[in-house]
Amino acid sequence: MQRVLVVECHAQVLSALADLVVEEPGLELSGIAGSAREAISLARHMQPDVVLIDVDELSWQAQRLDRLIGELLPSARIVRLTAVSDPQMECLESPTRTTSILKTAVPEFLRSISE
């Protein structure tokens, strides 16, 4: 069972992502965070296997959160959900073991978390 922490600043998107994780066999929702500060606290406390971060744009906050989570949970996988046109650029900027997902169908999205 993969324990997943979902990080998203928009409440409705956060709820929808959390629901997808809860409904997927093999995944367990370990927590939801609406801010970077909350994500760090939950990551430290819950020790998830996967951290799903919705990143709308390249920003220093996203890069910093990526780096801090990576340092805090070196064995966790960080999955960055994005709508930008070039997720490869985000991977190049990321200092951690990261998977970026570009607009994709739900089954592929869930498979990327479970892998």
Biopython code that builds the backbone (N, CA, C, O; Angstrom):
import numpy as np
from Bio.PDB.StructureBuilder import StructureBuilder

atoms = [
    (1, "MET", "N", (0.843, -1.184, 0.000)),
    (1, "MET", "CA", (0.000, 0.000, 0.000)),
    (1, "MET", "C", (0.886, 1.244, 0.000)),
    (1, "MET", "O", (1.686, 1.437, 0.916)),
    (2, "GLN", "N", (0.746, 2.086, -1.023)),
    (2, "GLN", "CA", (1.508, 3.331, -1.137)),
    (2, "GLN", "C", (0.771, 4.446, -0.384)),
    (2, "GLN", "O", (-0.382, 4.748, -0.692)),
    (3, "ARG", "N", (1.433, 5.049, 0.593)),
    (3, "ARG", "CA", (0.850, 6.172, 1.340)),
    (3, "ARG", "C", (1.151, 7.466, 0.593)),
    (3, "ARG", "O", (2.308, 7.761, 0.292)),
    (4, "VAL", "N", (0.100, 8.244, 0.293)),
    (4, "VAL", "CA", (0.225, 9.426, -0.562)),
    (4, "VAL", "C", (-0.162, 10.694, 0.199)),
    (4, "VAL", "O", (-1.212, 10.751, 0.838)),
    (5, "LEU", "N", (0.698, 11.704, 0.120)),
    (5, "LEU", "CA", (0.404, 13.040, 0.616)),
    (5, "LEU", "C", (0.091, 13.900, -0.596)),
    (5, "LEU", "O", (0.892, 13.961, -1.528)),
    (6, "VAL", "N", (-1.060, 14.570, -0.604)),
    (6, "VAL", "CA", (-1.467, 15.428, -1.712)),
    (6, "VAL", "C", (-1.296, 16.882, -1.296)),
    (6, "VAL", "O", (-1.778, 17.301, -0.243)),
    (7, "VAL", "N", (-0.595, 17.657, -2.147)),
    (7, "VAL", "CA", (-0.335, 19.072, -1.871)),
    (7, "VAL", "C", (-0.919, 19.900, -3.013)),
    (7, "VAL", "O", (-0.533, 19.736, -4.170)),
    (8, "GLU", "N", (-1.847, 20.784, -2.678)),
    (8, "GLU", "CA", (-2.533, 21.613, -3.678)),
    (8, "GLU", "C", (-3.123, 22.814, -2.974)),
    (8, "GLU", "O", (-3.747, 22.666, -1.923)),
    (9, "CYS", "N", (-2.938, 24.016, -3.532)),
    (9, "CYS", "CA", (-3.429, 25.226, -2.859)),
    (9, "CYS", "C", (-4.892, 25.533, -3.151)),
    (9, "CYS", "O", (-5.501, 26.312, -2.418)),
    (10, "HIS", "N", (-5.476, 24.955, -4.188)),
    (10, "HIS", "CA", (-6.885, 25.190, -4.506)),
    (10, "HIS", "C", (-7.744, 24.099, -3.868)),
    (10, "HIS", "O", (-7.565, 22.914, -4.152)),
    (11, "ALA", "N", (-8.670, 24.502, -3.011)),
    (11, "ALA", "CA", (-9.443, 23.557, -2.205)),
    (11, "ALA", "C", (-10.198, 22.517, -3.034)),
    (11, "ALA", "O", (-10.201, 21.338, -2.681)),
    (12, "GLN", "N", (-10.835, 22.932, -4.124)),
    (12, "GLN", "CA", (-11.613, 21.968, -4.914)),
    (12, "GLN", "C", (-10.713, 20.961, -5.619)),
    (12, "GLN", "O", (-11.042, 19.778, -5.705)),
    (13, "VAL", "N", (-9.584, 21.432, -6.120)),
    (13, "VAL", "CA", (-8.645, 20.521, -6.792)),
    (13, "VAL", "C", (-8.037, 19.576, -5.760)),
    (13, "VAL", "O", (-7.872, 18.385, -6.025)),
    (14, "LEU", "N", (-7.706, 20.106, -4.589)),
    (14, "LEU", "CA", (-7.165, 19.278, -3.510)),
    (14, "LEU", "C", (-8.142, 18.162, -3.152)),
    (14, "LEU", "O", (-7.747, 17.004, -3.009)),
    (15, "SER", "N", (-9.399, 18.512, -3.010)),
    (15, "SER", "CA", (-10.430, 17.526, -2.671)),
    (15, "SER", "C", (-10.573, 16.474, -3.769)),
    (15, "SER", "O", (-10.689, 15.284, -3.474)),
    (16, "ALA", "N", (-10.566, 16.901, -5.025)),
    (16, "ALA", "CA", (-10.707, 15.963, -6.144)),
    (16, "ALA", "C", (-9.514, 15.009, -6.224)),
    (16, "ALA", "O", (-9.692, 13.811, -6.442)),
    (17, "LEU", "N", (-8.305, 15.536, -6.050)),
    (17, "LEU", "CA", (-7.111, 14.679, -6.073)),
    (17, "LEU", "C", (-7.135, 13.682, -4.909)),
    (17, "LEU", "O", (-6.808, 12.508, -5.081)),
    (18, "ALA", "N", (-7.520, 14.158, -3.739)),
    (18, "ALA", "CA", (-7.605, 13.282, -2.564)),
    (18, "ALA", "C", (-8.620, 12.170, -2.811)),
    (18, "ALA", "O", (-8.367, 11.011, -2.480)),
    (19, "ASP", "N", (-9.767, 12.519, -3.391)),
    (19, "ASP", "CA", (-10.791, 11.508, -3.695)),
    (19, "ASP", "C", (-10.259, 10.449, -4.656)),
    (19, "ASP", "O", (-10.525, 9.260, -4.475)),
    (20, "LEU", "N", (-9.514, 10.867, -5.671)),
    (20, "LEU", "CA", (-8.938, 9.904, -6.620)),
    (20, "LEU", "C", (-7.996, 8.933, -5.915)),
    (20, "LEU", "O", (-8.011, 7.732, -6.185)),
    (21, "VAL", "N", (-7.184, 9.463, -5.016)),
    (21, "VAL", "CA", (-6.241, 8.606, -4.274)),
    (21, "VAL", "C", (-6.999, 7.626, -3.388)),
    (21, "VAL", "O", (-6.675, 6.438, -3.358)),
    (22, "VAL", "N", (-8.001, 8.111, -2.670)),
    (22, "VAL", "CA", (-8.784, 7.260, -1.762)),
    (22, "VAL", "C", (-9.460, 6.114, -2.513)),
    (22, "VAL", "O", (-9.526, 4.992, -2.012)),
    (23, "GLU", "N", (-9.955, 6.393, -3.698)),
    (23, "GLU", "CA", (-10.704, 5.397, -4.469)),
    (23, "GLU", "C", (-9.808, 4.396, -5.199)),
    (23, "GLU", "O", (-10.299, 3.379, -5.691)),
    (24, "GLU", "N", (-8.525, 4.663, -5.276)),
    (24, "GLU", "CA", (-7.627, 3.793, -6.047)),
    (24, "GLU", "C", (-7.070, 2.668, -5.181)),
    (24, "GLU", "O", (-6.433, 2.930, -4.160)),
    (25, "PRO", "N", (-7.308, 1.398, -5.585)),
    (25, "PRO", "CA", (-6.733, 0.272, -4.838)),
    (25, "PRO", "C", (-5.197, 0.375, -4.820)),
    (25, "PRO", "O", (-4.570, 0.714, -5.824)),
    (26, "GLY", "N", (-4.627, 0.081, -3.679)),
    (26, "GLY", "CA", (-3.171, 0.112, -3.545)),
    (26, "GLY", "C", (-2.631, 1.456, -3.082)),
    (26, "GLY", "O", (-1.447, 1.583, -2.771)),
    (27, "LEU", "N", (-3.509, 2.468, -3.036)),
    (27, "LEU", "CA", (-3.096, 3.779, -2.538)),
    (27, "LEU", "C", (-3.845, 4.099, -1.257)),
    (27, "LEU", "O", (-5.016, 3.752, -1.102)),
    (28, "GLU", "N", (-3.160, 4.757, -0.351)),
    (28, "GLU", "CA", (-3.762, 5.199, 0.907)),
    (28, "GLU", "C", (-3.453, 6.673, 1.080)),
    (28, "GLU", "O", (-2.294, 7.075, 0.982)),
    (29, "LEU", "N", (-4.455, 7.473, 1.332)),
    (29, "LEU", "CA", (-4.259, 8.900, 1.537)),
    (29, "LEU", "C", (-3.687, 9.117, 2.940)),
    (29, "LEU", "O", (-4.353, 8.843, 3.938)),
    (30, "SER", "N", (-2.450, 9.608, 3.006)),
    (30, "SER", "CA", (-1.845, 9.841, 4.323)),
    (30, "SER", "C", (-2.079, 11.262, 4.791)),
    (30, "SER", "O", (-1.917, 11.555, 5.976)),
    (31, "GLY", "N", (-2.461, 12.161, 3.877)),
    (31, "GLY", "CA", (-2.745, 13.530, 4.285)),
    (31, "GLY", "C", (-2.959, 14.433, 3.093)),
    (31, "GLY", "O", (-2.613, 14.094, 1.961)),
    (32, "ILE", "N", (-3.548, 15.612, 3.373)),
    (32, "ILE", "CA", (-3.721, 16.642, 2.354)),
    (32, "ILE", "C", (-3.193, 17.951, 2.918)),
    (32, "ILE", "O", (-3.363, 18.246, 4.101)),
    (33, "ALA", "N", (-2.552, 18.731, 2.056)),
    (33, "ALA", "CA", (-1.974, 19.997, 2.485)),
    (33, "ALA", "C", (-2.339, 21.085, 1.488)),
    (33, "ALA", "O", (-2.254, 20.890, 0.276)),
    (34, "GLY", "N", (-2.743, 22.226, 2.013)),
    (34, "GLY", "CA", (-3.097, 23.351, 1.172)),
    (34, "GLY", "C", (-1.998, 24.389, 1.054)),
    (34, "GLY", "O", (-2.164, 25.399, 0.370)),
    (35, "SER", "N", (-0.875, 24.145, 1.719)),
    (35, "SER", "CA", (0.250, 25.090, 1.670)),
    (35, "SER", "C", (1.562, 24.326, 1.824)),
    (35, "SER", "O", (1.585, 23.171, 2.249)),
    (36, "ALA", "N", (2.648, 24.999, 1.469)),
    (36, "ALA", "CA", (3.969, 24.381, 1.612)),
    (36, "ALA", "C", (4.285, 24.098, 3.075)),
    (36, "ALA", "O", (4.833, 23.045, 3.400)),
    (37, "ARG", "N", (3.945, 25.026, 3.951)),
    (37, "ARG", "CA", (4.209, 24.842, 5.388)),
    (37, "ARG", "C", (3.479, 23.611, 5.925)),
    (37, "ARG", "O", (4.052, 22.804, 6.656)),
    (38, "GLU", "N", (2.209, 23.484, 5.551)),
    (38, "GLU", "CA", (1.416, 22.327, 5.970)),
    (38, "GLU", "C", (1.984, 21.038, 5.379)),
    (38, "GLU", "O", (2.007, 20.002, 6.044)),
    (39, "ALA", "N", (2.440, 21.105, 4.130)),
    (39, "ALA", "CA", (3.015, 19.922, 3.472)),
    (39, "ALA", "C", (4.267, 19.440, 4.207)),
    (39, "ALA", "O", (4.443, 18.239, 4.415)),
    (40, "ILE", "N", (5.126, 20.364, 4.596)),
    (40, "ILE", "CA", (6.354, 19.997, 5.324)),
    (40, "ILE", "C", (5.997, 19.343, 6.649)),
    (40, "ILE", "O", (6.563, 18.311, 7.009)),
    (41, "SER", "N", (5.070, 19.935, 7.366)),
    (41, "SER", "CA", (4.655, 19.390, 8.661)),
    (41, "SER", "C", (4.075, 17.982, 8.507)),
    (41, "SER", "O", (4.439, 17.069, 9.248)),
    (42, "LEU", "N", (3.172, 17.814, 7.542)),
    (42, "LEU", "CA", (2.558, 16.494, 7.329)),
    (42, "LEU", "C", (3.574, 15.470, 6.832)),
    (42, "LEU", "O", (3.538, 14.310, 7.242)),
    (43, "ALA", "N", (4.469, 15.888, 5.963)),
    (43, "ALA", "CA", (5.495, 14.962, 5.458)),
    (43, "ALA", "C", (6.355, 14.456, 6.611)),
    (43, "ALA", "O", (6.670, 13.269, 6.688)),
    (44, "ARG", "N", (6.726, 15.357, 7.494)),
    (44, "ARG", "CA", (7.553, 14.992, 8.648)),
    (44, "ARG", "C", (6.798, 14.016, 9.564)),
    (44, "ARG", "O", (7.369, 13.042, 10.056)),
    (45, "HIS", "N", (5.530, 14.289, 9.780)),
    (45, "HIS", "CA", (4.720, 13.488, 10.706)),
    (45, "HIS", "C", (4.237, 12.171, 10.086)),
    (45, "HIS", "O", (4.295, 11.127, 10.736)),
    (46, "MET", "N", (3.764, 12.212, 8.838)),
    (46, "MET", "CA", (3.116, 11.045, 8.224)),
    (46, "MET", "C", (4.086, 10.123, 7.474)),
    (46, "MET", "O", (3.779, 8.947, 7.278)),
    (47, "GLN", "N", (5.249, 10.634, 7.052)),
    (47, "GLN", "CA", (6.240, 9.838, 6.331)),
    (47, "GLN", "C", (5.624, 9.105, 5.119)),
    (47, "GLN", "O", (5.706, 7.879, 5.043)),
    (48, "PRO", "N", (5.011, 9.841, 4.174)),
    (48, "PRO", "CA", (4.383, 9.187, 3.022)),
    (48, "PRO", "C", (5.413, 8.581, 2.077)),
    (48, "PRO", "O", (6.585, 8.959, 2.085)),
    (49, "ASP", "N", (4.956, 7.634, 1.263)),
    (49, "ASP", "CA", (5.804, 7.020, 0.239)),
    (49, "ASP", "C", (5.859, 7.884, -1.018)),
    (49, "ASP", "O", (6.862, 7.905, -1.732)),
    (50, "VAL", "N", (4.757, 8.601, -1.273)),
    (50, "VAL", "CA", (4.622, 9.441, -2.459)),
    (50, "VAL", "C", (4.073, 10.794, -2.031)),
    (50, "VAL", "O", (3.164, 10.873, -1.205)),
    (51, "VAL", "N", (4.637, 11.864, -2.602)),
    (51, "VAL", "CA", (4.112, 13.208, -2.375)),
    (51, "VAL", "C", (3.675, 13.747, -3.731)),
    (51, "VAL", "O", (4.496, 13.931, -4.629)),
    (52, "LEU", "N", (2.382, 13.997, -3.873)),
    (52, "LEU", "CA", (1.814, 14.537, -5.102)),
    (52, "LEU", "C", (1.678, 16.042, -4.930)),
    (52, "LEU", "O", (0.932, 16.514, -4.072)),
    (53, "ILE", "N", (2.408, 16.797, -5.758)),
    (53, "ILE", "CA", (2.396, 18.250, -5.668)),
    (53, "ILE", "C", (1.846, 18.805, -6.974)),
    (53, "ILE", "O", (2.391, 18.540, -8.046)),
    (54, "ASP", "N", (0.773, 19.572, -6.884)),
    (54, "ASP", "CA", (0.233, 20.233, -8.067)),
    (54, "ASP", "C", (0.996, 21.533, -8.264)),
    (54, "ASP", "O", (0.939, 22.429, -7.423)),
    (55, "VAL", "N", (1.700, 21.629, -9.365)),
    (55, "VAL", "CA", (2.538, 22.792, -9.660)),
    (55, "VAL", "C", (1.984, 23.467, -10.909)),
    (55, "VAL", "O", (2.096, 22.934, -12.013)),
    (56, "ASP", "N", (1.387, 24.642, -10.729)),
    (56, "ASP", "CA", (0.800, 25.356, -11.857)),
    (56, "ASP", "C", (1.830, 26.100, -12.683)),
    (56, "ASP", "O", (1.606, 26.347, -13.868)),
    (57, "GLU", "N", (2.929, 26.454, -12.095)),
    (57, "GLU", "CA", (3.961, 27.214, -12.797)),
    (57, "GLU", "C", (5.299, 26.957, -12.116)),
    (57, "GLU", "O", (5.360, 26.525, -10.965)),
    (58, "LEU", "N", (6.371, 27.235, -12.858)),
    (58, "LEU", "CA", (7.693, 27.146, -12.246)),
    (58, "LEU", "C", (7.835, 28.315, -11.285)),
    (58, "LEU", "O", (7.733, 29.471, -11.695)),
    (59, "SER", "N", (8.064, 28.033, -10.042)),
    (59, "SER", "CA", (8.221, 29.101, -9.072)),
    (59, "SER", "C", (9.233, 28.671, -8.023)),
    (59, "SER", "O", (9.498, 27.483, -7.836)),
    (60, "TRP", "N", (9.790, 29.662, -7.347)),
    (60, "TRP", "CA", (10.769, 29.310, -6.322)),
    (60, "TRP", "C", (10.121, 28.564, -5.178)),
    (60, "TRP", "O", (10.776, 27.742, -4.538)),
    (61, "GLN", "N", (8.821, 28.831, -4.891)),
    (61, "GLN", "CA", (8.155, 28.116, -3.806)),
    (61, "GLN", "C", (8.044, 26.626, -4.140)),
    (61, "GLN", "O", (8.291, 25.775, -3.286)),
    (62, "ALA", "N", (7.673, 26.316, -5.380)),
    (62, "ALA", "CA", (7.558, 24.913, -5.785)),
    (62, "ALA", "C", (8.921, 24.233, -5.745)),
    (62, "ALA", "O", (9.038, 23.096, -5.288)),
    (63, "GLN", "N", (9.950, 24.927, -6.224)),
    (63, "GLN", "CA", (11.295, 24.358, -6.204)),
    (63, "GLN", "C", (11.768, 24.138, -4.774)),
    (63, "GLN", "O", (12.377, 23.115, -4.463)),
    (64, "ARG", "N", (11.484, 25.098, -3.911)),
    (64, "ARG", "CA", (11.903, 24.979, -2.510)),
    (64, "ARG", "C", (11.163, 23.837, -1.824)),
    (64, "ARG", "O", (11.768, 23.065, -1.081)),
    (65, "LEU", "N", (9.858, 23.722, -2.067)),
    (65, "LEU", "CA", (9.080, 22.629, -1.476)),
    (65, "LEU", "C", (9.604, 21.292, -1.970)),
    (65, "LEU", "O", (9.776, 20.361, -1.183)),
    (66, "ASP", "N", (9.858, 21.191, -3.261)),
    (66, "ASP", "CA", (10.417, 19.978, -3.855)),
    (66, "ASP", "C", (11.716, 19.599, -3.139)),
    (66, "ASP", "O", (11.907, 18.446, -2.752)),
    (67, "ARG", "N", (12.593, 20.567, -2.970)),
    (67, "ARG", "CA", (13.893, 20.324, -2.332)),
    (67, "ARG", "C", (13.733, 19.929, -0.860)),
    (67, "ARG", "O", (14.372, 18.982, -0.401)),
    (68, "LEU", "N", (12.886, 20.649, -0.120)),
    (68, "LEU", "CA", (12.692, 20.357, 1.301)),
    (68, "LEU", "C", (12.078, 18.972, 1.517)),
    (68, "LEU", "O", (12.515, 18.228, 2.395)),
    (69, "ILE", "N", (11.072, 18.630, 0.722)),
    (69, "ILE", "CA", (10.460, 17.299, 0.831)),
    (69, "ILE", "C", (11.493, 16.234, 0.488)),
    (69, "ILE", "O", (11.570, 15.200, 1.151)),
    (70, "GLY", "N", (12.286, 16.487, -0.549)),
    (70, "GLY", "CA", (13.329, 15.537, -0.938)),
    (70, "GLY", "C", (14.352, 15.307, 0.163)),
    (70, "GLY", "O", (14.801, 14.180, 0.371)),
    (71, "GLU", "N", (14.720, 16.363, 0.864)),
    (71, "GLU", "CA", (15.666, 16.238, 1.973)),
    (71, "GLU", "C", (15.028, 15.543, 3.170)),
    (71, "GLU", "O", (15.668, 14.731, 3.838)),
    (72, "LEU", "N", (13.781, 15.860, 3.433)),
    (72, "LEU", "CA", (13.066, 15.288, 4.572)),
    (72, "LEU", "C", (12.733, 13.814, 4.362)),
    (72, "LEU", "O", (12.804, 13.013, 5.294)),
    (73, "LEU", "N", (12.366, 13.462, 3.124)),
    (73, "LEU", "CA", (11.951, 12.093, 2.785)),
    (73, "LEU", "C", (12.746, 11.598, 1.582)),
    (73, "LEU", "O", (12.196, 11.503, 0.485)),
    (74, "PRO", "N", (14.022, 11.282, 1.762)),
    (74, "PRO", "CA", (14.857, 10.919, 0.620)),
    (74, "PRO", "C", (14.383, 9.676, -0.141)),
    (74, "PRO", "O", (14.700, 9.528, -1.321)),
    (75, "SER", "N", (13.645, 8.798, 0.497)),
    (75, "SER", "CA", (13.193, 7.593, -0.213)),
    (75, "SER", "C", (11.801, 7.767, -0.828)),
    (75, "SER", "O", (11.336, 6.883, -1.546)),
    (76, "ALA", "N", (11.135, 8.887, -0.559)),
    (76, "ALA", "CA", (9.796, 9.123, -1.123)),
    (76, "ALA", "C", (9.912, 9.562, -2.579)),
    (76, "ALA", "O", (10.899, 10.171, -2.993)),
    (77, "ARG", "N", (8.878, 9.235, -3.336)),
    (77, "ARG", "CA", (8.778, 9.701, -4.708)),
    (77, "ARG", "C", (7.949, 10.970, -4.725)),
    (77, "ARG", "O", (6.905, 11.046, -4.078)),
    (78, "ILE", "N", (8.416, 11.968, -5.466)),
    (78, "ILE", "CA", (7.667, 13.206, -5.609)),
    (78, "ILE", "C", (7.085, 13.222, -7.016)),
    (78, "ILE", "O", (7.809, 13.132, -8.007)),
    (79, "VAL", "N", (5.766, 13.338, -7.081)),
    (79, "VAL", "CA", (5.073, 13.405, -8.366)),
    (79, "VAL", "C", (4.511, 14.805, -8.494)),
    (79, "VAL", "O", (3.725, 15.246, -7.656)),
    (80, "ARG", "N", (4.917, 15.507, -9.548)),
    (80, "ARG", "CA", (4.472, 16.882, -9.763)),
    (80, "ARG", "C", (3.451, 16.891, -10.886)),
    (80, "ARG", "O", (3.766, 16.578, -12.034)),
    (81, "LEU", "N", (2.241, 17.248, -10.543)),
    (81, "LEU", "CA", (1.155, 17.362, -11.512)),
    (81, "LEU", "C", (1.201, 18.770, -12.080)),
    (81, "LEU", "O", (1.204, 19.746, -11.330)),
    (82, "THR", "N", (1.236, 18.876, -13.403)),
    (82, "THR", "CA", (1.384, 20.189, -14.015)),
    (82, "THR", "C", (0.560, 20.308, -15.285)),
    (82, "THR", "O", (0.254, 19.312, -15.941)),
    (83, "ALA", "N", (0.211, 21.527, -15.617)),
    (83, "ALA", "CA", (-0.493, 21.797, -16.862)),
    (83, "ALA", "C", (0.388, 22.580, -17.828)),
    (83, "ALA", "O", (-0.082, 23.007, -18.883)),
    (84, "VAL", "N", (1.667, 22.775, -17.479)),
    (84, "VAL", "CA", (2.562, 23.484, -18.390)),
    (84, "VAL", "C", (2.828, 22.626, -19.613)),
    (84, "VAL", "O", (2.652, 21.408, -19.578)),
    (85, "SER", "N", (3.246, 23.258, -20.680)),
    (85, "SER", "CA", (3.415, 22.531, -21.933)),
    (85, "SER", "C", (4.702, 21.727, -22.001)),
    (85, "SER", "O", (4.831, 20.858, -22.864)),
    (86, "ASP", "N", (5.658, 21.989, -21.119)),
    (86, "ASP", "CA", (6.937, 21.284, -21.183)),
    (86, "ASP", "C", (7.353, 20.775, -19.805)),
    (86, "ASP", "O", (8.153, 21.420, -19.127)),
    (87, "PRO", "N", (6.819, 19.621, -19.379)),
    (87, "PRO", "CA", (7.185, 19.102, -18.052)),
    (87, "PRO", "C", (8.654, 18.734, -17.948)),
    (87, "PRO", "O", (9.180, 18.643, -16.839)),
    (88, "GLN", "N", (9.338, 18.519, -19.077)),
    (88, "GLN", "CA", (10.773, 18.207, -19.035)),
    (88, "GLN", "C", (11.551, 19.347, -18.385)),
    (88, "GLN", "O", (12.530, 19.104, -17.680)),
    (89, "MET", "N", (11.127, 20.578, -18.613)),
    (89, "MET", "CA", (11.804, 21.715, -18.000)),
    (89, "MET", "C", (11.689, 21.652, -16.482)),
    (89, "MET", "O", (12.644, 21.975, -15.775)),
    (90, "GLU", "N", (10.553, 21.249, -15.985)),
    (90, "GLU", "CA", (10.405, 21.135, -14.537)),
    (90, "GLU", "C", (11.315, 20.051, -13.987)),
    (90, "GLU", "O", (11.918, 20.218, -12.927)),
    (91, "CYS", "N", (11.415, 18.940, -14.708)),
    (91, "CYS", "CA", (12.299, 17.864, -14.250)),
    (91, "CYS", "C", (13.743, 18.347, -14.223)),
    (91, "CYS", "O", (14.487, 18.017, -13.300)),
    (92, "LEU", "N", (14.149, 19.125, -15.223)),
    (92, "LEU", "CA", (15.514, 19.630, -15.258)),
    (92, "LEU", "C", (15.804, 20.553, -14.083)),
    (92, "LEU", "O", (16.924, 20.579, -13.572)),
    (93, "GLU", "N", (14.798, 21.308, -13.653)),
    (93, "GLU", "CA", (14.967, 22.239, -12.548)),
    (93, "GLU", "C", (14.935, 21.545, -11.189)),
    (93, "GLU", "O", (15.408, 22.104, -10.199)),
    (94, "SER", "N", (14.388, 20.343, -11.134)),
    (94, "SER", "CA", (14.160, 19.679, -9.859)),
    (94, "SER", "C", (15.419, 18.985, -9.341)),
    (94, "SER", "O", (16.074, 18.253, -10.084)),
    (95, "PRO", "N", (15.760, 19.210, -8.075)),
    (95, "PRO", "CA", (16.930, 18.563, -7.488)),
    (95, "PRO", "C", (16.619, 17.179, -6.926)),
    (95, "PRO", "O", (17.515, 16.516, -6.403)),
    (96, "THR", "N", (15.382, 16.736, -7.022)),
    (96, "THR", "CA", (14.996, 15.474, -6.403)),
    (96, "THR", "C", (14.553, 14.470, -7.442)),
    (96, "THR", "O", (14.442, 14.784, -8.627)),
    (97, "ARG", "N", (14.301, 13.261, -6.982)),
    (97, "ARG", "CA", (13.783, 12.186, -7.830)),
    (97, "ARG", "C", (12.306, 12.484, -8.077)),
    (97, "ARG", "O", (11.451, 12.178, -7.247)),
    (98, "THR", "N", (12.021, 13.086, -9.235)),
    (98, "THR", "CA", (10.699, 13.629, -9.505)),
    (98, "THR", "C", (10.126, 13.075, -10.794)),
    (98, "THR", "O", (10.845, 12.851, -11.768)),
    (99, "THR", "N", (8.828, 12.861, -10.785)),
    (99, "THR", "CA", (8.095, 12.555, -11.996)),
    (99, "THR", "C", (7.154, 13.707, -12.247)),
    (99, "THR", "O", (6.446, 14.134, -11.336)),
    (100, "SER", "N", (7.129, 14.226, -13.473)),
    (100, "SER", "CA", (6.157, 15.267, -13.809)),
    (100, "SER", "C", (5.115, 14.676, -14.738)),
    (100, "SER", "O", (5.429, 13.879, -15.621)),
    (101, "ILE", "N", (3.879, 15.075, -14.527)),
    (101, "ILE", "CA", (2.774, 14.567, -15.329)),
    (101, "ILE", "C", (2.132, 15.732, -16.045)),
    (101, "ILE", "O", (1.717, 16.704, -15.415)),
    (102, "LEU", "N", (2.050, 15.637, -17.362)),
    (102, "LEU", "CA", (1.359, 16.641, -18.157)),
    (102, "LEU", "C", (-0.053, 16.156, -18.393)),
    (102, "LEU", "O", (-0.277, 14.951, -18.499)),
    (103, "LYS", "N", (-1.010, 17.062, -18.479)),
    (103, "LYS", "CA", (-2.415, 16.738, -18.758)),
    (103, "LYS", "C", (-2.573, 15.303, -19.253)),
    (103, "LYS", "O", (-2.152, 14.982, -20.364)),
    (104, "THR", "N", (-3.159, 14.465, -18.460)),
    (104, "THR", "CA", (-3.260, 13.049, -18.786)),
    (104, "THR", "C", (-4.595, 12.499, -18.307)),
    (104, "THR", "O", (-5.266, 13.107, -17.473)),
    (105, "ALA", "N", (-4.968, 11.359, -18.835)),
    (105, "ALA", "CA", (-6.200, 10.712, -18.404)),
    (105, "ALA", "C", (-6.024, 10.159, -16.992)),
    (105, "ALA", "O", (-4.908, 9.854, -16.572)),
    (106, "VAL", "N", (-7.115, 10.034, -16.275)),
    (106, "VAL", "CA", (-7.073, 9.601, -14.875)),
    (106, "VAL", "C", (-6.361, 8.260, -14.692)),
    (106, "VAL", "O", (-5.544, 8.152, -13.777)),
    (107, "PRO", "N", (-6.621, 7.230, -15.508)),
    (107, "PRO", "CA", (-5.916, 5.953, -15.268)),
    (107, "PRO", "C", (-4.392, 6.085, -15.351)),
    (107, "PRO", "O", (-3.676, 5.493, -14.543)),
    (108, "GLU", "N", (-3.894, 6.853, -16.320)),
    (108, "GLU", "CA", (-2.445, 7.048, -16.430)),
    (108, "GLU", "C", (-1.904, 7.855, -15.260)),
    (108, "GLU", "O", (-0.813, 7.591, -14.755)),
    (109, "PHE", "N", (-2.683, 8.841, -14.837)),
    (109, "PHE", "CA", (-2.316, 9.660, -13.689)),
    (109, "PHE", "C", (-2.151, 8.789, -12.445)),
    (109, "PHE", "O", (-1.146, 8.886, -11.741)),
    (110, "LEU", "N", (-3.141, 7.943, -12.179)),
    (110, "LEU", "CA", (-3.084, 7.078, -11.000)),
    (110, "LEU", "C", (-1.962, 6.054, -11.108)),
    (110, "LEU", "O", (-1.320, 5.727, -10.110)),
    (111, "ARG", "N", (-1.725, 5.548, -12.310)),
    (111, "ARG", "CA", (-0.642, 4.581, -12.506)),
    (111, "ARG", "C", (0.704, 5.226, -12.188)),
    (111, "ARG", "O", (1.587, 4.570, -11.636)),
    (112, "SER", "N", (0.869, 6.502, -12.530)),
    (112, "SER", "CA", (2.148, 7.181, -12.258)),
    (112, "SER", "C", (2.403, 7.327, -10.755)),
    (112, "SER", "O", (3.554, 7.329, -10.319)),
    (113, "ILE", "N", (1.349, 7.447, -9.976)),
    (113, "ILE", "CA", (1.497, 7.525, -8.519)),
    (113, "ILE", "C", (1.843, 6.156, -7.958)),
    (113, "ILE", "O", (2.660, 6.043, -7.044)),
    (114, "SER", "N", (1.220, 5.112, -8.504)),
    (114, "SER", "CA", (1.378, 3.760, -7.972)),
    (114, "SER", "C", (2.698, 3.118, -8.311)),
    (114, "SER", "O", (3.141, 2.215, -7.601)),
    (115, "GLU", "N", (3.340, 3.556, -9.376)),
    (115, "GLU", "CA", (4.578, 2.899, -9.845)),
    (115, "GLU", "C", (5.699, 3.032, -8.868)),
    (115, "GLU", "O", (6.797, 2.536, -9.117)),
]
sb = StructureBuilder()
sb.init_structure("model")
sb.init_model(0)
sb.init_chain("A")
sb.init_seg("    ")
for serial, (resi, resn, name, xyz) in enumerate(atoms, 1):
    if name == "N":
        sb.init_residue(resn, " ", resi, " ")
    sb.init_atom(name, np.array(xyz, "f"), 0.0, 1.0, " ", f" {name:<3s}", serial, name[0])
structure = sb.get_structure()
